[in-house]
Amino acid sequence: MPTRQSNEIEQLRDAYMSAGVVGPSCAEDAEHIASATVADVDFAVSWNFKHIVHIEKIDGFQGVNLLHGYPPIRIFSPREVI
């Protein structure tokens, strides 16, 4: 049985895809960001420069988050963190 949190993650993942932040082939990437957002992490770190750590994608994730009542997520590459 899905939990409330897993439903939130799925809805936010789908919202990213509906908004065109990422396409359906990148559903796992969208789910990673949705999971981090719903878990209220301080920031996400990824090597995925095509679908996650890319200024247009970051802006898209943040915009969708704000539209759905979540804070903007901070996304960095590992190099930015160390």
PDB file with one MODEL, atoms N, CA, C and O in Angstrom:
MODEL        1
ATOM      1  N   MET A   1       0.843  -1.183   0.000  1.00  0.00           N
ATOM      2  CA  MET A   1       0.000   0.000   0.000  1.00  0.00           C
ATOM      3  C   MET A   1       0.891   1.249   0.000  1.00  0.00           C
ATOM      4  O   MET A   1       1.765   1.379   0.857  1.00  0.00           O
ATOM      5  N   PRO A   2       0.680   2.165  -0.946  1.00  0.00           N
ATOM      6  CA  PRO A   2       1.511   3.379  -1.016  1.00  0.00           C
ATOM      7  C   PRO A   2       1.313   4.264   0.209  1.00  0.00           C
ATOM      8  O   PRO A   2       0.211   4.385   0.745  1.00  0.00           O
ATOM      9  N   THR A   3       2.390   4.866   0.626  1.00  0.00           N
ATOM     10  CA  THR A   3       2.321   5.791   1.749  1.00  0.00           C
ATOM     11  C   THR A   3       1.997   7.189   1.242  1.00  0.00           C
ATOM     12  O   THR A   3       2.093   7.467   0.047  1.00  0.00           O
ATOM     13  N   ARG A   4       1.620   8.050   2.150  1.00  0.00           N
ATOM     14  CA  ARG A   4       1.338   9.440   1.791  1.00  0.00           C
ATOM     15  C   ARG A   4       2.556  10.071   1.134  1.00  0.00           C
ATOM     16  O   ARG A   4       2.444  10.794   0.144  1.00  0.00           O
ATOM     17  N   GLN A   5       3.734   9.782   1.712  1.00  0.00           N
ATOM     18  CA  GLN A   5       4.958  10.376   1.168  1.00  0.00           C
ATOM     19  C   GLN A   5       5.246   9.850  -0.237  1.00  0.00           C
ATOM     20  O   GLN A   5       5.657  10.620  -1.105  1.00  0.00           O
ATOM     21  N   SER A   6       5.040   8.568  -0.478  1.00  0.00           N
ATOM     22  CA  SER A   6       5.302   8.037  -1.822  1.00  0.00           C
ATOM     23  C   SER A   6       4.315   8.624  -2.830  1.00  0.00           C
ATOM     24  O   SER A   6       4.677   8.848  -3.985  1.00  0.00           O
ATOM     25  N   ASN A   7       3.077   8.874  -2.412  1.00  0.00           N
ATOM     26  CA  ASN A   7       2.115   9.527  -3.296  1.00  0.00           C
ATOM     27  C   ASN A   7       2.554  10.944  -3.628  1.00  0.00           C
ATOM     28  O   ASN A   7       2.426  11.383  -4.770  1.00  0.00           O
ATOM     29  N   GLU A   8       3.071  11.659  -2.639  1.00  0.00           N
ATOM     30  CA  GLU A   8       3.576  13.019  -2.876  1.00  0.00           C
ATOM     31  C   GLU A   8       4.727  13.003  -3.877  1.00  0.00           C
ATOM     32  O   GLU A   8       4.794  13.838  -4.779  1.00  0.00           O
ATOM     33  N   ILE A   9       5.629  12.043  -3.705  1.00  0.00           N
ATOM     34  CA  ILE A   9       6.785  11.927  -4.598  1.00  0.00           C
ATOM     35  C   ILE A   9       6.315  11.663  -6.023  1.00  0.00           C
ATOM     36  O   ILE A   9       6.785  12.306  -6.961  1.00  0.00           O
ATOM     37  N   GLU A  10       5.394  10.725  -6.191  1.00  0.00           N
ATOM     38  CA  GLU A  10       4.885  10.404  -7.526  1.00  0.00           C
ATOM     39  C   GLU A  10       4.196  11.613  -8.158  1.00  0.00           C
ATOM     40  O   GLU A  10       4.395  11.884  -9.342  1.00  0.00           O
ATOM     41  N   GLN A  11       3.399  12.334  -7.392  1.00  0.00           N
ATOM     42  CA  GLN A  11       2.702  13.503  -7.924  1.00  0.00           C
ATOM     43  C   GLN A  11       3.684  14.593  -8.341  1.00  0.00           C
ATOM     44  O   GLN A  11       3.517  15.220  -9.387  1.00  0.00           O
ATOM     45  N   LEU A  12       4.717  14.818  -7.514  1.00  0.00           N
ATOM     46  CA  LEU A  12       5.702  15.837  -7.843  1.00  0.00           C
ATOM     47  C   LEU A  12       6.540  15.404  -9.044  1.00  0.00           C
ATOM     48  O   LEU A  12       6.838  16.222  -9.915  1.00  0.00           O
ATOM     49  N   ARG A  13       6.919  14.139  -9.100  1.00  0.00           N
ATOM     50  CA  ARG A  13       7.636  13.601 -10.269  1.00  0.00           C
ATOM     51  C   ARG A  13       6.828  13.841 -11.539  1.00  0.00           C
ATOM     52  O   ARG A  13       7.358  14.312 -12.546  1.00  0.00           O
ATOM     53  N   ASP A  14       5.550  13.515 -11.480  1.00  0.00           N
ATOM     54  CA  ASP A  14       4.692  13.691 -12.639  1.00  0.00           C
ATOM     55  C   ASP A  14       4.526  15.166 -13.002  1.00  0.00           C
ATOM     56  O   ASP A  14       4.409  15.510 -14.178  1.00  0.00           O
ATOM     57  N   ALA A  15       4.518  16.029 -11.997  1.00  0.00           N
ATOM     58  CA  ALA A  15       4.406  17.469 -12.250  1.00  0.00           C
ATOM     59  C   ALA A  15       5.643  17.981 -12.984  1.00  0.00           C
ATOM     60  O   ALA A  15       5.529  18.828 -13.870  1.00  0.00           O
ATOM     61  N   TYR A  16       6.827  17.475 -12.622  1.00  0.00           N
ATOM     62  CA  TYR A  16       8.046  17.861 -13.337  1.00  0.00           C
ATOM     63  C   TYR A  16       7.937  17.473 -14.808  1.00  0.00           C
ATOM     64  O   TYR A  16       8.291  18.248 -15.697  1.00  0.00           O
ATOM     65  N   MET A  17       7.442  16.266 -15.047  1.00  0.00           N
ATOM     66  CA  MET A  17       7.340  15.791 -16.423  1.00  0.00           C
ATOM     67  C   MET A  17       6.248  16.552 -17.176  1.00  0.00           C
ATOM     68  O   MET A  17       6.436  16.903 -18.341  1.00  0.00           O
ATOM     69  N   SER A  18       5.126  16.808 -16.535  1.00  0.00           N
ATOM     70  CA  SER A  18       4.038  17.558 -17.174  1.00  0.00           C
ATOM     71  C   SER A  18       4.466  18.969 -17.547  1.00  0.00           C
ATOM     72  O   SER A  18       4.028  19.515 -18.559  1.00  0.00           O
ATOM     73  N   ALA A  19       5.329  19.556 -16.715  1.00  0.00           N
ATOM     74  CA  ALA A  19       5.820  20.906 -16.974  1.00  0.00           C
ATOM     75  C   ALA A  19       6.941  20.920 -18.007  1.00  0.00           C
ATOM     76  O   ALA A  19       7.385  21.988 -18.428  1.00  0.00           O
ATOM     77  N   GLY A  20       7.397  19.746 -18.416  1.00  0.00           N
ATOM     78  CA  GLY A  20       8.451  19.667 -19.422  1.00  0.00           C
ATOM     79  C   GLY A  20       9.854  19.879 -18.877  1.00  0.00           C
ATOM     80  O   GLY A  20      10.790  20.121 -19.640  1.00  0.00           O
ATOM     81  N   VAL A  21      10.006  19.790 -17.549  1.00  0.00           N
ATOM     82  CA  VAL A  21      11.350  19.916 -16.975  1.00  0.00           C
ATOM     83  C   VAL A  21      12.204  18.760 -17.470  1.00  0.00           C
ATOM     84  O   VAL A  21      13.346  18.958 -17.887  1.00  0.00           O
ATOM     85  N   VAL A  22      11.656  17.568 -17.425  1.00  0.00           N
ATOM     86  CA  VAL A  22      12.279  16.374 -18.000  1.00  0.00           C
ATOM     87  C   VAL A  22      11.191  15.571 -18.702  1.00  0.00           C
ATOM     88  O   VAL A  22      10.006  15.726 -18.406  1.00  0.00           O
ATOM     89  N   GLY A  23      11.592  14.727 -19.617  1.00  0.00           N
ATOM     90  CA  GLY A  23      10.641  13.890 -20.332  1.00  0.00           C
ATOM     91  C   GLY A  23      10.402  12.570 -19.620  1.00  0.00           C
ATOM     92  O   GLY A  23      11.077  12.263 -18.637  1.00  0.00           O
ATOM     93  N   PRO A  24       9.447  11.788 -20.105  1.00  0.00           N
ATOM     94  CA  PRO A  24       9.128  10.496 -19.493  1.00  0.00           C
ATOM     95  C   PRO A  24      10.309   9.536 -19.409  1.00  0.00           C
ATOM     96  O   PRO A  24      10.372   8.707 -18.502  1.00  0.00           O
ATOM     97  N   SER A  25      11.246   9.645 -20.349  1.00  0.00           N
ATOM     98  CA  SER A  25      12.412   8.751 -20.302  1.00  0.00           C
ATOM     99  C   SER A  25      13.329   9.082 -19.130  1.00  0.00           C
ATOM    100  O   SER A  25      14.228   8.306 -18.806  1.00  0.00           O
ATOM    101  N   CYS A  26      13.108  10.219 -18.499  1.00  0.00           N
ATOM    102  CA  CYS A  26      13.920  10.652 -17.350  1.00  0.00           C
ATOM    103  C   CYS A  26      13.117  10.618 -16.056  1.00  0.00           C
ATOM    104  O   CYS A  26      13.404  11.369 -15.124  1.00  0.00           O
ATOM    105  N   ALA A  27      12.112   9.747 -16.000  1.00  0.00           N
ATOM    106  CA  ALA A  27      11.248   9.673 -14.817  1.00  0.00           C
ATOM    107  C   ALA A  27      12.033   9.368 -13.547  1.00  0.00           C
ATOM    108  O   ALA A  27      11.708   9.891 -12.481  1.00  0.00           O
ATOM    109  N   GLU A  28      13.064   8.527 -13.647  1.00  0.00           N
ATOM    110  CA  GLU A  28      13.868   8.217 -12.459  1.00  0.00           C
ATOM    111  C   GLU A  28      14.613   9.442 -11.949  1.00  0.00           C
ATOM    112  O   GLU A  28      14.726   9.639 -10.739  1.00  0.00           O
ATOM    113  N   ASP A  29      15.124  10.269 -12.862  1.00  0.00           N
ATOM    114  CA  ASP A  29      15.797  11.500 -12.456  1.00  0.00           C
ATOM    115  C   ASP A  29      14.804  12.430 -11.760  1.00  0.00           C
ATOM    116  O   ASP A  29      15.115  13.017 -10.724  1.00  0.00           O
ATOM    117  N   ALA A  30      13.619  12.557 -12.333  1.00  0.00           N
ATOM    118  CA  ALA A  30      12.585  13.396 -11.729  1.00  0.00           C
ATOM    119  C   ALA A  30      12.188  12.864 -10.359  1.00  0.00           C
ATOM    120  O   ALA A  30      11.927  13.638  -9.438  1.00  0.00           O
ATOM    121  N   GLU A  31      12.142  11.549 -10.228  1.00  0.00           N
ATOM    122  CA  GLU A  31      11.771  10.949  -8.942  1.00  0.00           C
ATOM    123  C   GLU A  31      12.843  11.194  -7.886  1.00  0.00           C
ATOM    124  O   GLU A  31      12.521  11.382  -6.713  1.00  0.00           O
ATOM    125  N   HIS A  32      14.103  11.195  -8.283  1.00  0.00           N
ATOM    126  CA  HIS A  32      15.173  11.497  -7.321  1.00  0.00           C
ATOM    127  C   HIS A  32      15.007  12.899  -6.762  1.00  0.00           C
ATOM    128  O   HIS A  32      15.114  13.106  -5.554  1.00  0.00           O
ATOM    129  N   ILE A  33      14.745  13.861  -7.636  1.00  0.00           N
ATOM    130  CA  ILE A  33      14.580  15.241  -7.181  1.00  0.00           C
ATOM    131  C   ILE A  33      13.294  15.377  -6.364  1.00  0.00           C
ATOM    132  O   ILE A  33      13.275  16.083  -5.356  1.00  0.00           O
ATOM    133  N   ALA A  34      12.236  14.716  -6.785  1.00  0.00           N
ATOM    134  CA  ALA A  34      10.986  14.745  -6.024  1.00  0.00           C
ATOM    135  C   ALA A  34      11.182  14.138  -4.632  1.00  0.00           C
ATOM    136  O   ALA A  34      10.669  14.665  -3.645  1.00  0.00           O
ATOM    137  N   SER A  35      11.916  13.041  -4.556  1.00  0.00           N
ATOM    138  CA  SER A  35      12.178  12.398  -3.260  1.00  0.00           C
ATOM    139  C   SER A  35      12.951  13.328  -2.338  1.00  0.00           C
ATOM    140  O   SER A  35      12.629  13.455  -1.157  1.00  0.00           O
ATOM    141  N   ALA A  36      13.965  13.971  -2.880  1.00  0.00           N
ATOM    142  CA  ALA A  36      14.760  14.904  -2.077  1.00  0.00           C
ATOM    143  C   ALA A  36      13.910  16.078  -1.623  1.00  0.00           C
ATOM    144  O   ALA A  36      14.035  16.536  -0.487  1.00  0.00           O
ATOM    145  N   THR A  37      13.048  16.569  -2.503  1.00  0.00           N
ATOM    146  CA  THR A  37      12.184  17.694  -2.169  1.00  0.00           C
ATOM    147  C   THR A  37      11.208  17.327  -1.059  1.00  0.00           C
ATOM    148  O   THR A  37      11.084  18.052  -0.072  1.00  0.00           O
ATOM    149  N   VAL A  38      10.524  16.214  -1.217  1.00  0.00           N
ATOM    150  CA  VAL A  38       9.524  15.786  -0.237  1.00  0.00           C
ATOM    151  C   VAL A  38      10.186  15.478   1.107  1.00  0.00           C
ATOM    152  O   VAL A  38       9.592  15.710   2.160  1.00  0.00           O
ATOM    153  N   ALA A  39      11.417  14.955   1.070  1.00  0.00           N
ATOM    154  CA  ALA A  39      12.142  14.653   2.307  1.00  0.00           C
ATOM    155  C   ALA A  39      12.741  15.904   2.945  1.00  0.00           C
ATOM    156  O   ALA A  39      13.305  15.839   4.037  1.00  0.00           O
ATOM    157  N   ASP A  40      12.619  17.039   2.264  1.00  0.00           N
ATOM    158  CA  ASP A  40      13.111  18.330   2.764  1.00  0.00           C
ATOM    159  C   ASP A  40      14.614  18.294   3.052  1.00  0.00           C
ATOM    160  O   ASP A  40      15.069  18.768   4.093  1.00  0.00           O
ATOM    161  N   VAL A  41      15.377  17.723   2.111  1.00  0.00           N
ATOM    162  CA  VAL A  41      16.831  17.698   2.264  1.00  0.00           C
ATOM    163  C   VAL A  41      17.391  19.103   2.046  1.00  0.00           C
ATOM    164  O   VAL A  41      16.744  19.943   1.421  1.00  0.00           O
ATOM    165  N   ASP A  42      18.581  19.351   2.557  1.00  0.00           N
ATOM    166  CA  ASP A  42      19.203  20.663   2.403  1.00  0.00           C
ATOM    167  C   ASP A  42      19.600  20.931   0.955  1.00  0.00           C
ATOM    168  O   ASP A  42      19.435  22.046   0.460  1.00  0.00           O
ATOM    169  N   PHE A  43      20.126  19.902   0.272  1.00  0.00           N
ATOM    170  CA  PHE A  43      20.477  20.039  -1.135  1.00  0.00           C
ATOM    171  C   PHE A  43      20.709  18.660  -1.733  1.00  0.00           C
ATOM    172  O   PHE A  43      20.938  17.684  -1.018  1.00  0.00           O
ATOM    173  N   ALA A  44      20.644  18.599  -3.060  1.00  0.00           N
ATOM    174  CA  ALA A  44      20.902  17.354  -3.787  1.00  0.00           C
ATOM    175  C   ALA A  44      22.213  17.508  -4.549  1.00  0.00           C
ATOM    176  O   ALA A  44      22.533  18.587  -5.047  1.00  0.00           O
ATOM    177  N   VAL A  45      22.963  16.416  -4.633  1.00  0.00           N
ATOM    178  CA  VAL A  45      24.234  16.409  -5.352  1.00  0.00           C
ATOM    179  C   VAL A  45      24.161  15.328  -6.421  1.00  0.00           C
ATOM    180  O   VAL A  45      23.753  14.199  -6.144  1.00  0.00           O
ATOM    181  N   SER A  46      24.557  15.677  -7.644  1.00  0.00           N
ATOM    182  CA  SER A  46      24.466  14.722  -8.738  1.00  0.00           C
ATOM    183  C   SER A  46      25.558  14.978  -9.770  1.00  0.00           C
ATOM    184  O   SER A  46      26.018  16.105  -9.955  1.00  0.00           O
ATOM    185  N   TRP A  47      25.961  13.891 -10.439  1.00  0.00           N
ATOM    186  CA  TRP A  47      26.863  13.988 -11.584  1.00  0.00           C
ATOM    187  C   TRP A  47      26.065  14.099 -12.878  1.00  0.00           C
ATOM    188  O   TRP A  47      26.657  14.239 -13.948  1.00  0.00           O
ATOM    189  N   ASN A  48      24.750  14.039 -12.808  1.00  0.00           N
ATOM    190  CA  ASN A  48      23.914  14.028 -14.003  1.00  0.00           C
ATOM    191  C   ASN A  48      23.751  15.456 -14.535  1.00  0.00           C
ATOM    192  O   ASN A  48      22.812  16.164 -14.170  1.00  0.00           O
ATOM    193  N   PHE A  49      24.676  15.862 -15.400  1.00  0.00           N
ATOM    194  CA  PHE A  49      24.682  17.230 -15.919  1.00  0.00           C
ATOM    195  C   PHE A  49      23.654  17.444 -17.030  1.00  0.00           C
ATOM    196  O   PHE A  49      23.343  18.586 -17.366  1.00  0.00           O
ATOM    197  N   LYS A  50      23.133  16.379 -17.595  1.00  0.00           N
ATOM    198  CA  LYS A  50      22.167  16.521 -18.684  1.00  0.00           C
ATOM    199  C   LYS A  50      20.741  16.708 -18.161  1.00  0.00           C
ATOM    200  O   LYS A  50      19.983  17.513 -18.703  1.00  0.00           O
ATOM    201  N   HIS A  51      20.377  15.972 -17.118  1.00  0.00           N
ATOM    202  CA  HIS A  51      18.983  15.977 -16.670  1.00  0.00           C
ATOM    203  C   HIS A  51      18.763  16.567 -15.284  1.00  0.00           C
ATOM    204  O   HIS A  51      17.614  16.781 -14.896  1.00  0.00           O
ATOM    205  N   ILE A  52      19.808  16.835 -14.531  1.00  0.00           N
ATOM    206  CA  ILE A  52      19.606  17.343 -13.169  1.00  0.00           C
ATOM    207  C   ILE A  52      20.438  18.592 -12.911  1.00  0.00           C
ATOM    208  O   ILE A  52      19.879  19.652 -12.630  1.00  0.00           O
ATOM    209  N   VAL A  53      21.766  18.490 -12.999  1.00  0.00           N
ATOM    210  CA  VAL A  53      22.652  19.618 -12.678  1.00  0.00           C
ATOM    211  C   VAL A  53      22.863  20.443 -13.949  1.00  0.00           C
ATOM    212  O   VAL A  53      23.930  20.423 -14.562  1.00  0.00           O
ATOM    213  N   HIS A  54      21.826  21.154 -14.311  1.00  0.00           N
ATOM    214  CA  HIS A  54      21.815  21.962 -15.534  1.00  0.00           C
ATOM    215  C   HIS A  54      20.921  23.154 -15.213  1.00  0.00           C
ATOM    216  O   HIS A  54      19.800  22.965 -14.740  1.00  0.00           O
ATOM    217  N   ILE A  55      21.379  24.358 -15.455  1.00  0.00           N
ATOM    218  CA  ILE A  55      20.683  25.557 -14.973  1.00  0.00           C
ATOM    219  C   ILE A  55      19.222  25.588 -15.392  1.00  0.00           C
ATOM    220  O   ILE A  55      18.368  25.970 -14.591  1.00  0.00           O
ATOM    221  N   GLU A  56      18.909  25.199 -16.621  1.00  0.00           N
ATOM    222  CA  GLU A  56      17.515  25.214 -17.056  1.00  0.00           C
ATOM    223  C   GLU A  56      16.683  24.170 -16.318  1.00  0.00           C
ATOM    224  O   GLU A  56      15.517  24.407 -16.004  1.00  0.00           O
ATOM    225  N   LYS A  57      17.282  23.022 -16.046  1.00  0.00           N
ATOM    226  CA  LYS A  57      16.573  21.972 -15.303  1.00  0.00           C
ATOM    227  C   LYS A  57      16.365  22.406 -13.856  1.00  0.00           C
ATOM    228  O   LYS A  57      15.276  22.244 -13.304  1.00  0.00           O
ATOM    229  N   ILE A  58      17.408  22.955 -13.247  1.00  0.00           N
ATOM    230  CA  ILE A  58      17.308  23.403 -11.857  1.00  0.00           C
ATOM    231  C   ILE A  58      16.205  24.452 -11.739  1.00  0.00           C
ATOM    232  O   ILE A  58      15.381  24.382 -10.828  1.00  0.00           O
ATOM    233  N   ASP A  59      16.184  25.418 -12.649  1.00  0.00           N
ATOM    234  CA  ASP A  59      15.128  26.438 -12.633  1.00  0.00           C
ATOM    235  C   ASP A  59      13.750  25.792 -12.770  1.00  0.00           C
ATOM    236  O   ASP A  59      12.799  26.206 -12.107  1.00  0.00           O
ATOM    237  N   GLY A  60      13.644  24.786 -13.624  1.00  0.00           N
ATOM    238  CA  GLY A  60      12.372  24.089 -13.812  1.00  0.00           C
ATOM    239  C   GLY A  60      11.928  23.350 -12.566  1.00  0.00           C
ATOM    240  O   GLY A  60      10.770  23.445 -12.158  1.00  0.00           O
ATOM    241  N   PHE A  61      12.856  22.608 -11.956  1.00  0.00           N
ATOM    242  CA  PHE A  61      12.515  21.901 -10.713  1.00  0.00           C
ATOM    243  C   PHE A  61      12.067  22.893  -9.646  1.00  0.00           C
ATOM    244  O   PHE A  61      11.082  22.655  -8.947  1.00  0.00           O
ATOM    245  N   GLN A  62      12.784  23.996  -9.520  1.00  0.00           N
ATOM    246  CA  GLN A  62      12.451  24.991  -8.504  1.00  0.00           C
ATOM    247  C   GLN A  62      11.085  25.619  -8.772  1.00  0.00           C
ATOM    248  O   GLN A  62      10.297  25.813  -7.847  1.00  0.00           O
ATOM    249  N   GLY A  63      10.805  25.935 -10.035  1.00  0.00           N
ATOM    250  CA  GLY A  63       9.515  26.532 -10.382  1.00  0.00           C
ATOM    251  C   GLY A  63       8.353  25.618 -10.068  1.00  0.00           C
ATOM    252  O   GLY A  63       7.350  26.049  -9.499  1.00  0.00           O
ATOM    253  N   VAL A  64       8.486  24.346 -10.440  1.00  0.00           N
ATOM    254  CA  VAL A  64       7.426  23.380 -10.151  1.00  0.00           C
ATOM    255  C   VAL A  64       7.266  23.218  -8.640  1.00  0.00           C
ATOM    256  O   VAL A  64       6.145  23.145  -8.137  1.00  0.00           O
ATOM    257  N   ASN A  65       8.372  23.163  -7.926  1.00  0.00           N
ATOM    258  CA  ASN A  65       8.281  23.048  -6.467  1.00  0.00           C
ATOM    259  C   ASN A  65       7.482  24.203  -5.883  1.00  0.00           C
ATOM    260  O   ASN A  65       6.589  23.990  -5.063  1.00  0.00           O
ATOM    261  N   LEU A  66       7.795  25.411  -6.295  1.00  0.00           N
ATOM    262  CA  LEU A  66       7.100  26.586  -5.772  1.00  0.00           C
ATOM    263  C   LEU A  66       5.611  26.538  -6.116  1.00  0.00           C
ATOM    264  O   LEU A  66       4.771  26.868  -5.278  1.00  0.00           O
ATOM    265  N   LEU A  67       5.281  26.133  -7.336  1.00  0.00           N
ATOM    266  CA  LEU A  67       3.875  26.027  -7.737  1.00  0.00           C
ATOM    267  C   LEU A  67       3.098  25.007  -6.918  1.00  0.00           C
ATOM    268  O   LEU A  67       1.883  25.122  -6.756  1.00  0.00           O
ATOM    269  N   HIS A  68       3.813  24.001  -6.400  1.00  0.00           N
ATOM    270  CA  HIS A  68       3.163  22.939  -5.623  1.00  0.00           C
ATOM    271  C   HIS A  68       3.374  23.089  -4.109  1.00  0.00           C
ATOM    272  O   HIS A  68       3.099  22.164  -3.344  1.00  0.00           O
ATOM    273  N   GLY A  69       3.855  24.243  -3.691  1.00  0.00           N
ATOM    274  CA  GLY A  69       3.968  24.508  -2.258  1.00  0.00           C
ATOM    275  C   GLY A  69       5.217  23.980  -1.579  1.00  0.00           C
ATOM    276  O   GLY A  69       5.277  23.923  -0.351  1.00  0.00           O
ATOM    277  N   TYR A  70       6.210  23.595  -2.357  1.00  0.00           N
ATOM    278  CA  TYR A  70       7.473  23.117  -1.804  1.00  0.00           C
ATOM    279  C   TYR A  70       8.529  24.206  -1.947  1.00  0.00           C
ATOM    280  O   TYR A  70       8.435  25.046  -2.841  1.00  0.00           O
ATOM    281  N   PRO A  71       9.522  24.196  -1.081  1.00  0.00           N
ATOM    282  CA  PRO A  71      10.604  25.173  -1.245  1.00  0.00           C
ATOM    283  C   PRO A  71      11.460  24.813  -2.459  1.00  0.00           C
ATOM    284  O   PRO A  71      11.490  23.654  -2.872  1.00  0.00           O
ATOM    285  N   PRO A  72      12.155  25.794  -3.032  1.00  0.00           N
ATOM    286  CA  PRO A  72      13.057  25.465  -4.142  1.00  0.00           C
ATOM    287  C   PRO A  72      14.156  24.530  -3.657  1.00  0.00           C
ATOM    288  O   PRO A  72      14.648  24.673  -2.538  1.00  0.00           O
ATOM    289  N   ILE A  73      14.537  23.582  -4.488  1.00  0.00           N
ATOM    290  CA  ILE A  73      15.596  22.654  -4.099  1.00  0.00           C
ATOM    291  C   ILE A  73      16.930  23.156  -4.641  1.00  0.00           C
ATOM    292  O   ILE A  73      17.025  23.625  -5.775  1.00  0.00           O
ATOM    293  N   ARG A  74      17.930  23.048  -3.821  1.00  0.00           N
ATOM    294  CA  ARG A  74      19.282  23.443  -4.222  1.00  0.00           C
ATOM    295  C   ARG A  74      19.972  22.206  -4.783  1.00  0.00           C
ATOM    296  O   ARG A  74      20.053  21.173  -4.119  1.00  0.00           O
ATOM    297  N   ILE A  75      20.467  22.320  -6.009  1.00  0.00           N
ATOM    298  CA  ILE A  75      21.091  21.189  -6.700  1.00  0.00           C
ATOM    299  C   ILE A  75      22.511  21.590  -7.088  1.00  0.00           C
ATOM    300  O   ILE A  75      22.738  22.649  -7.673  1.00  0.00           O
ATOM    301  N   PHE A  76      23.459  20.719  -6.750  1.00  0.00           N
ATOM    302  CA  PHE A  76      24.877  20.999  -7.004  1.00  0.00           C
ATOM    303  C   PHE A  76      25.561  19.794  -7.631  1.00  0.00           C
ATOM    304  O   PHE A  76      25.088  18.662  -7.528  1.00  0.00           O
ATOM    305  N   SER A  77      26.686  20.065  -8.282  1.00  0.00           N
ATOM    306  CA  SER A  77      27.566  18.988  -8.711  1.00  0.00           C
ATOM    307  C   SER A  77      28.491  18.667  -7.544  1.00  0.00           C
ATOM    308  O   SER A  77      28.668  19.505  -6.660  1.00  0.00           O
ATOM    309  N   PRO A  78      29.086  17.478  -7.517  1.00  0.00           N
ATOM    310  CA  PRO A  78      30.019  17.148  -6.439  1.00  0.00           C
ATOM    311  C   PRO A  78      31.168  18.148  -6.331  1.00  0.00           C
ATOM    312  O   PRO A  78      31.625  18.444  -5.226  1.00  0.00           O
ATOM    313  N   ARG A  79      31.634  18.663  -7.446  1.00  0.00           N
ATOM    314  CA  ARG A  79      32.737  19.639  -7.414  1.00  0.00           C
ATOM    315  C   ARG A  79      32.362  20.907  -6.666  1.00  0.00           C
ATOM    316  O   ARG A  79      33.214  21.529  -6.032  1.00  0.00           O
ATOM    317  N   GLU A  80      31.092  21.296  -6.733  1.00  0.00           N
ATOM    318  CA  GLU A  80      30.648  22.490  -6.045  1.00  0.00           C
ATOM    319  C   GLU A  80      30.565  22.287  -4.530  1.00  0.00           C
ATOM    320  O   GLU A  80      30.589  23.250  -3.763  1.00  0.00           O
ATOM    321  N   VAL A  81      30.470  21.043  -4.118  1.00  0.00           N
ATOM    322  CA  VAL A  81      30.280  20.735  -2.708  1.00  0.00           C
ATOM    323  C   VAL A  81      31.598  20.537  -1.971  1.00  0.00           C
ATOM    324  O   VAL A  81      31.700  20.842  -0.782  1.00  0.00           O
ATOM    325  N   ILE A  82      32.612  20.024  -2.676  1.00  0.00           N
ATOM    326  CA  ILE A  82      33.888  19.762  -1.987  1.00  0.00           C
ATOM    327  C   ILE A  82      34.826  20.938  -2.031  1.00  0.00           C
ATOM    328  O   ILE A  82      35.932  20.865  -1.496  1.00  0.00           O
TER     329      ILE A  82
ENDMDL
END
